[in-house]
Amino acid sequence: MGFHIVVLNKWFGVLCTLLLGYGEASTHWVVTEDGKIQSQMDSVFSLKRPYDLMALMQQEQRAVLVEDLKQQLMAQKEDIDLREDKETNLEDKIYSTDADCIMAGKPLAEFDLYFSTVILFDSKDLSVNDCVKETSTKEKHKKPNCKEIIELDFSMHAFEHLTGVRDRRNLNMSAEEGLLQTVSSGVDIEEFGTAINEAMKRNKTSWMLFNLATYYWREKGDAYNAIECLRRALHFSPREHKDIALISLGNILHRAHFSKEAAVVVRTAVDIDLNNAISHYTLGIIYAVLADYNKSVESFKNALKVQPEFANVEQHLHAVLCHSKVEKALETQHSSLQRTLSELRDYRKQHELWLKQQEQLLSEQAPPEMKLEQRLEYEEQKIRESLDGRGQDCIQFEQSGHMVLSCNMRREAYHQGTQAQVDLNLNLQLIQAVESHAGQKVADHCHWS
């Protein structure tokens, strides 16, 4: 079934324009998965100004940029999500699974890293019984004042260059309670101080008595008087026994939070006697506080070499090894989090750029009503063309001295199935619209007859 349109030759161009003017319907085509080329109605290339070539080229550049940014953002997000920085109980995990942490029994922070250490005279086969005699009733509770015993303005052996020693008047330290019980079990501290004071009066250059006086002031927590006694002990001590006073000085400086200077002093004590486990152990404790874990571990291992049965050393060794691992894991996590934070900032910038480009891309698109109109025009144009793919049957011939254009519009279905029936119904409706539109235009322009 078809219809014929007969017009004068001079109206031929007008009629062709009328019938064929719907050809600008779609501005974007895609290749489907099955290889068919179809128009895409909702496309970024459906522009407000489809006739503007420059706008189309810019839209293409924006579309490529938007897609590239999208792929970059997806890759960044995937990389960030895969990171293992999300571990919230990292410390607990290490403490419960690491062998050194299990052997330590508790974190390093729960150990007392400021406890007192001393080198006993007995360990050097020395005895102080001959130096200290019973106190007289007249000298009860007399403190051992080393400055009153002998003046000592300066000594090359007393580490006078250290800040803690030089500013000893302003040094604060906590009392080393129970220290005298380690030196002499069951002794009363005041009786001990009185006995040492009387003994020093009888022997004003005894380095052993000055060391014993230092223990009295260490238990009292008096850094100034303790260092005054130590200066004299170091000044009069033979080199092979100076480590006794050096360990005391190291303890005082460490407890006064001059741990770096304490390390210098205790290293000297180690050099004097490499076979003294107390010196290695004290140095390991100081290095642990200074967070120099490698040297701390080395010192503890040296102490165990000298004295394998040293009970506390092995536990401290494992605690330091455990703490070192925890710190490294936390530092790695922190660095990773910092890197992730930086990447998140970059991601946000990229996302803002993507949104801006996407907004501009969409702003250049045709509005929905224009897209619908273009779609309808496209469907209308498809109806004009042959439904079997051979093209529209149009013949131009002369009749009664006039040029006539005759077009036969076939309406048979060119697809099978449900979707083809839907398309046919739409095409039939559009055919009716075209016929009505064309008939009205012909009526308006062809009343010459």
C-alpha positions as CSV (number, residue, x, y, z in Angstrom):
1,M,0.0,0.0,0.0
2,G,1.4,3.4,-0.8
3,F,0.6,7.0,-1.8
4,H,1.6,9.3,-4.7
5,I,2.5,12.9,-4.5
6,V,2.2,14.9,-7.7
7,V,3.7,18.4,-7.8
8,L,4.9,21.0,-10.3
9,N,8.5,21.0,-11.2
10,K,9.0,24.3,-9.5
11,W,7.8,22.9,-6.2
12,F,9.9,19.8,-6.5
13,G,12.7,21.1,-4.3
14,V,10.3,22.4,-1.7
15,L,8.6,19.0,-1.5
16,C,11.9,17.1,-1.3
17,T,13.0,19.4,1.5
18,L,9.8,18.8,3.3
19,L,9.9,15.1,3.0
20,L,13.7,14.6,3.5
21,G,14.2,17.4,6.1
22,Y,13.9,14.9,8.9
23,G,17.4,13.4,8.2
24,E,19.3,15.2,11.0
25,A,17.7,13.1,13.6
26,S,20.6,11.3,15.3
27,T,24.1,12.7,15.9
28,H,25.8,9.6,17.5
29,W,26.1,6.0,16.4
30,V,27.5,3.0,18.3
31,V,28.4,-0.5,17.3
32,T,26.6,-3.1,19.4
33,E,28.0,-6.3,20.7
34,D,26.5,-8.2,17.8
35,G,28.1,-5.9,15.3
36,K,25.1,-3.8,14.4
37,I,25.3,0.0,14.0
38,Q,22.6,1.7,16.0
39,S,21.9,5.3,16.9
40,Q,22.3,6.3,20.6
41,M,19.7,8.7,21.7
42,D,21.1,9.6,25.1
43,S,24.6,10.6,24.0
44,V,27.0,13.3,25.0
45,F,27.3,14.0,21.3
46,S,23.7,15.0,21.0
47,L,24.5,18.7,21.1
48,K,22.5,21.9,21.5
49,R,24.2,23.1,18.3
50,P,24.6,20.0,16.2
51,Y,25.8,22.2,13.3
52,D,28.8,23.5,15.3
53,L,31.8,21.4,14.3
54,M,34.1,23.1,16.8
55,A,31.7,22.3,19.6
56,L,31.6,18.7,18.5
57,M,35.4,18.5,18.5
58,Q,35.6,20.0,21.9
59,Q,32.9,17.7,23.2
60,E,34.9,14.8,22.0
61,Q,38.0,16.0,23.8
62,R,36.0,16.5,27.0
63,A,34.5,13.0,26.7
64,V,38.0,11.4,26.3
65,L,39.3,13.4,29.3
66,V,36.3,12.5,31.4
67,E,36.7,8.8,30.6
68,D,40.5,8.9,31.3
69,L,39.8,10.6,34.7
70,K,37.2,8.1,35.5
71,Q,39.7,5.2,34.9
72,Q,42.4,6.9,36.9
73,L,40.0,7.5,39.8
74,M,38.9,3.8,39.7
75,A,42.5,2.6,39.7
76,Q,43.4,5.0,42.6
77,K,40.4,3.9,44.7
78,E,41.2,0.2,44.1
79,D,44.8,0.8,45.1
80,I,43.8,2.7,48.3
81,D,41.2,0.0,49.2
82,L,43.8,-2.8,48.9
83,R,46.3,-1.1,51.3
84,E,46.9,-2.9,54.6
85,D,46.9,0.4,56.6
86,K,43.5,-0.4,58.0
87,E,44.9,-2.6,60.8
88,T,43.5,-1.0,64.0
89,N,44.9,-3.5,66.5
90,L,48.4,-3.9,65.1
91,E,50.2,-3.7,68.5
92,D,47.9,-6.3,70.1
93,K,48.4,-8.6,67.1
94,I,52.2,-8.4,67.4
95,Y,52.2,-8.8,71.2
96,S,50.1,-11.9,70.9
97,T,51.9,-13.6,68.0
98,D,55.6,-12.6,68.0
99,A,57.9,-15.0,69.8
100,D,60.0,-12.3,71.5
101,C,56.9,-10.5,72.8
102,I,55.6,-13.8,74.2
103,M,59.0,-14.5,75.9
104,A,59.1,-10.9,77.3
105,G,55.7,-11.5,79.0
106,K,54.8,-7.8,78.9
107,P,55.5,-4.6,76.8
108,L,58.8,-2.8,77.4
109,A,56.9,0.2,78.7
110,E,55.7,-1.9,81.7
111,F,59.3,-2.6,82.8
112,D,61.0,-0.4,85.3
113,L,63.9,1.1,83.3
114,Y,65.1,3.3,86.1
115,F,65.8,0.7,88.7
116,S,69.0,0.8,90.7
117,T,72.2,-1.2,89.9
118,V,75.4,-1.5,91.9
119,I,78.7,-3.3,91.6
120,L,79.2,-5.0,94.9
121,F,82.7,-5.0,96.5
122,D,82.3,-8.7,97.1
123,S,82.3,-9.3,93.3
124,K,85.8,-7.8,93.2
125,D,87.0,-9.7,96.3
126,L,87.0,-6.5,98.3
127,S,85.8,-6.2,101.9
128,V,84.7,-3.0,103.7
129,N,84.4,-4.5,107.2
130,D,87.8,-3.1,108.1
131,C,86.9,0.4,107.0
132,V,83.6,0.7,108.9
133,K,83.5,0.3,112.7
134,E,80.6,0.5,115.1
135,T,79.4,4.1,115.7
136,S,79.9,5.8,119.1
137,T,76.9,6.9,121.1
138,K,77.9,10.6,120.6
139,E,77.7,10.5,116.8
140,K,74.1,9.2,116.3
141,H,72.4,10.0,113.0
142,K,75.3,11.9,111.5
143,K,75.1,12.2,107.7
144,P,78.2,11.4,105.7
145,N,79.1,14.8,104.3
146,C,81.9,14.2,101.8
147,K,82.6,17.9,101.1
148,E,83.4,18.4,104.8
149,I,85.8,15.5,104.7
150,I,88.0,16.8,102.0
151,E,87.9,19.7,99.5
152,L,88.0,18.8,95.8
153,D,87.6,21.7,93.4
154,F,88.4,19.8,90.3
155,S,89.3,16.3,89.2
156,M,90.2,15.0,85.8
157,H,88.8,11.6,86.7
158,A,85.3,12.9,87.7
159,F,83.8,13.7,84.3
160,E,83.5,17.4,85.2
161,H,82.8,18.2,81.5
162,L,79.4,16.6,81.7
163,T,76.4,18.9,82.2
164,G,74.9,16.7,84.9
165,V,78.1,16.7,86.9
166,R,78.8,20.4,86.3
167,D,75.2,21.5,87.3
168,R,74.9,18.9,90.1
169,R,73.3,21.5,92.5
170,N,70.3,21.7,90.2
171,L,70.0,17.9,89.6
172,N,66.9,16.1,90.6
173,M,66.6,12.4,91.0
174,S,64.1,10.0,92.6
175,A,65.1,8.2,95.8
176,E,66.6,4.7,95.3
177,E,64.6,3.0,98.0
178,G,66.0,-0.3,99.2
179,L,69.4,0.2,97.7
180,L,71.2,-0.3,101.0
181,Q,69.5,-3.6,101.5
182,T,71.3,-4.8,98.4
183,V,74.7,-3.5,99.7
184,S,74.3,-4.6,103.3
185,S,71.2,-6.6,104.3
186,G,69.4,-5.5,107.5
187,V,71.3,-2.3,108.0
188,D,69.5,0.8,109.2
189,I,70.1,3.7,106.9
190,E,70.8,6.3,109.6
191,E,73.2,4.1,111.5
192,F,74.8,3.3,108.2
193,G,75.3,7.0,107.4
194,T,76.7,7.7,110.8
195,A,79.2,4.8,110.6
196,I,80.4,5.9,107.2
197,N,80.8,9.5,108.4
198,E,83.0,8.4,111.3
199,A,85.0,6.1,109.1
200,M,85.7,8.9,106.6
201,K,87.0,11.2,109.4
202,R,89.6,8.6,110.2
203,N,90.5,7.9,106.5
204,K,89.9,10.9,104.4
205,T,91.1,9.4,101.1
206,S,89.4,6.0,101.2
207,W,87.6,5.5,97.8
208,M,85.7,2.6,99.2
209,L,84.2,4.8,101.9
210,F,83.3,7.5,99.4
211,N,81.4,4.9,97.4
212,L,79.6,3.7,100.5
213,A,78.6,7.3,101.3
214,T,77.3,7.6,97.8
215,Y,74.9,4.7,98.4
216,Y,73.5,6.6,101.4
217,W,72.7,9.7,99.3
218,R,71.4,7.6,96.4
219,E,68.8,6.0,98.7
220,K,67.9,9.5,100.0
221,G,67.5,10.8,96.5
222,D,70.1,13.6,97.0
223,A,71.9,13.8,93.6
224,Y,74.1,16.7,94.7
225,N,75.7,15.1,97.7
226,A,75.8,11.7,95.9
227,I,77.9,13.2,93.1
228,E,80.2,15.1,95.5
229,C,81.0,11.7,97.1
230,L,81.4,10.1,93.7
231,R,83.8,12.8,92.5
232,R,86.1,11.9,95.4
233,A,85.6,8.2,94.9
234,L,86.6,8.5,91.3
235,H,89.5,10.7,92.1
236,F,91.0,8.3,94.6
237,S,90.0,4.9,93.1
238,P,92.5,2.8,91.3
239,R,91.6,2.4,87.6
240,E,90.6,-1.3,87.9
241,H,88.0,-0.3,90.5
242,K,86.7,3.0,89.1
243,D,83.8,1.1,87.5
244,I,82.1,0.8,90.9
245,A,81.8,4.6,91.1
246,L,81.0,5.0,87.4
247,I,78.0,2.7,87.7
248,S,76.7,4.8,90.6
249,L,77.3,8.0,88.6
250,G,75.5,6.4,85.6
251,N,72.5,5.5,87.7
252,I,72.3,9.1,89.1
253,L,72.5,10.7,85.7
254,H,70.0,8.3,84.2
255,R,67.5,8.8,87.0
256,A,67.9,12.5,86.6
257,H,67.1,12.1,82.8
258,F,70.6,12.8,81.6
259,S,70.6,9.4,79.9
260,K,72.9,10.3,77.1
261,E,75.6,11.4,79.6
262,A,74.8,8.3,81.7
263,A,75.6,6.1,78.6
264,V,79.0,7.8,78.3
265,V,79.9,7.1,81.9
266,V,78.7,3.5,81.9
267,R,80.5,2.8,78.6
268,T,83.7,3.8,80.4
269,A,82.8,1.3,83.2
270,V,82.4,-1.4,80.5
271,D,85.8,-0.6,79.1
272,I,87.4,-0.9,82.5
273,D,86.0,-4.4,83.1
274,L,84.5,-6.3,80.1
275,N,83.6,-9.2,82.3
276,N,81.3,-7.4,84.6
277,A,77.7,-8.3,83.7
278,I,76.2,-5.5,85.8
279,S,77.9,-2.9,83.6
280,H,76.6,-4.4,80.4
281,Y,73.1,-4.8,81.8
282,T,73.0,-1.1,83.1
283,L,74.2,0.1,79.6
284,G,71.5,-2.0,78.0
285,I,68.8,-0.4,80.1
286,I,70.0,3.1,79.4
287,Y,70.1,2.4,75.6
288,A,66.6,1.0,75.8
289,V,65.4,4.4,77.3
290,L,67.3,6.2,74.5
291,A,65.5,4.0,72.0
292,D,68.8,2.8,70.6
293,Y,67.5,-0.8,70.5
294,N,70.4,-2.3,68.5
295,K,72.9,-1.2,71.1
296,S,70.6,-2.2,73.9
297,V,70.2,-5.7,72.5
298,E,74.0,-5.9,72.0
299,S,74.6,-4.9,75.7
300,F,72.1,-7.5,77.0
301,K,73.7,-10.2,74.9
302,N,77.1,-9.3,76.3
303,A,75.7,-9.5,79.8
304,L,74.4,-13.0,79.1
305,K,77.8,-14.0,77.7
306,V,79.4,-13.0,81.0
307,Q,76.7,-14.3,83.2
308,P,74.2,-16.7,81.4
309,E,72.1,-17.2,84.5
310,F,71.4,-13.5,84.9
311,A,67.6,-13.8,85.3
312,N,66.3,-10.3,84.4
313,V,68.6,-9.8,81.3
314,E,67.0,-12.3,79.0
315,Q,63.5,-11.0,79.7
316,H,64.6,-7.4,79.0
317,L,66.4,-8.6,75.9
318,H,63.1,-10.1,74.5
319,A,61.2,-7.0,75.6
320,V,63.5,-4.7,73.6
321,L,63.4,-7.0,70.5
322,C,59.6,-7.0,70.8
323,H,59.3,-3.3,71.2
324,S,61.6,-2.7,68.3
325,K,59.4,-4.8,66.0
326,V,56.3,-3.0,67.2
327,E,57.9,0.4,66.6
328,K,59.0,-0.6,63.1
329,A,55.5,-1.9,62.3
330,L,53.9,1.3,63.5
331,E,56.4,3.5,61.7
332,T,55.7,1.5,58.5
333,Q,51.9,1.8,59.0
334,H,52.3,5.6,59.7
335,S,54.3,6.1,56.5
336,S,51.7,4.1,54.6
337,L,48.9,6.2,56.1
338,Q,50.7,9.4,55.3
339,R,51.1,8.1,51.7
340,T,47.5,7.1,51.6
341,L,46.5,10.5,53.0
342,S,48.5,12.2,50.2
343,E,46.9,10.0,47.6
344,L,43.5,10.8,49.0
345,R,44.2,14.5,48.6
346,D,45.2,13.8,45.0
347,Y,42.1,11.6,44.5
348,R,39.9,14.5,45.8
349,K,41.5,16.9,43.4
350,Q,41.1,14.5,40.5
351,H,37.5,13.9,41.5
352,E,36.8,17.6,41.5
353,L,38.4,17.9,38.1
354,W,36.3,15.0,36.9
355,L,33.1,16.5,38.2
356,K,33.9,19.9,36.6
357,Q,34.6,18.2,33.2
358,Q,31.5,16.0,33.5
359,E,29.4,19.0,34.3
360,Q,30.7,20.9,31.3
361,L,30.3,17.8,29.1
362,L,26.6,17.5,30.1
363,S,26.0,21.2,29.7
364,E,26.8,21.0,26.0
365,Q,24.3,18.3,25.4
366,A,20.9,18.9,23.9
367,P,18.0,19.1,26.4
368,P,15.8,16.1,26.7
369,E,13.0,17.6,24.6
370,M,15.4,18.3,21.8
371,K,16.8,14.7,22.0
372,L,13.2,13.4,21.8
373,E,12.5,15.5,18.7
374,Q,15.7,14.3,17.1
375,R,14.7,10.7,17.9
376,L,11.3,11.1,16.4
377,E,12.8,12.7,13.3
378,Y,15.2,9.8,13.0
379,E,12.4,7.2,13.3
380,E,10.4,9.1,10.7
381,Q,13.3,9.1,8.3
382,K,13.7,5.3,8.8
383,I,10.1,4.9,7.7
384,R,10.7,6.8,4.5
385,E,13.5,4.5,3.6
386,S,12.8,1.0,2.4
387,L,12.1,-1.4,5.1
388,D,13.7,-4.3,3.2
389,G,17.0,-2.3,2.8
390,R,16.7,-1.6,-0.9
391,G,15.9,2.1,-0.5
392,Q,12.8,4.1,-1.0
393,D,10.9,3.5,-4.3
394,C,10.7,7.0,-5.8
395,I,10.2,7.6,-9.6
396,Q,10.3,11.0,-11.4
397,F,8.3,11.1,-14.7
398,E,6.4,13.5,-16.9
399,Q,2.7,13.4,-16.9
400,S,0.3,15.8,-18.8
401,G,3.2,18.2,-19.3
402,H,4.2,18.2,-15.7
403,M,7.1,16.6,-13.7
404,V,5.7,14.1,-11.2
405,L,7.5,12.4,-8.2
406,S,5.9,9.1,-7.2
407,C,7.1,7.4,-3.9
408,N,5.9,4.0,-2.7
409,M,6.2,3.7,1.1
410,R,6.3,0.0,2.1
411,R,5.1,-0.9,5.5
412,E,6.0,-4.6,5.8
413,A,8.0,-5.6,8.9
414,Y,11.7,-6.0,8.5
415,H,12.3,-7.6,11.9
416,Q,10.8,-10.7,13.5
417,G,9.8,-11.2,17.1
418,T,8.3,-9.1,19.8
419,Q,10.6,-6.1,19.5
420,A,10.0,-5.9,15.8
421,Q,6.3,-5.7,16.4
422,V,6.8,-2.8,18.9
423,D,9.0,-1.0,16.3
424,L,6.4,-1.6,13.6
425,N,3.7,-0.1,15.7
426,L,5.8,3.0,16.3
427,N,6.7,3.2,12.6
428,L,3.0,3.0,11.7
429,Q,2.2,5.8,14.0
430,L,5.0,7.9,12.6
431,I,3.8,7.0,9.0
432,Q,0.4,8.4,9.8
433,A,2.0,11.6,11.2
434,V,4.2,12.0,8.1
435,E,1.3,11.4,5.7
436,S,-0.8,13.9,7.6
437,H,2.0,16.4,7.7
438,A,2.9,15.8,4.0
439,G,-0.7,15.9,2.9
440,Q,-1.3,19.2,4.6
441,K,1.9,20.7,3.0
442,V,0.8,19.5,-0.5
443,A,-2.6,20.9,0.0
444,D,-1.2,24.3,1.0
445,H,1.3,24.5,-1.9
446,C,-0.5,22.7,-4.8
447,H,-3.8,24.5,-5.2
448,W,-2.6,25.6,-8.6
449,S,-4.9,23.0,-10.1
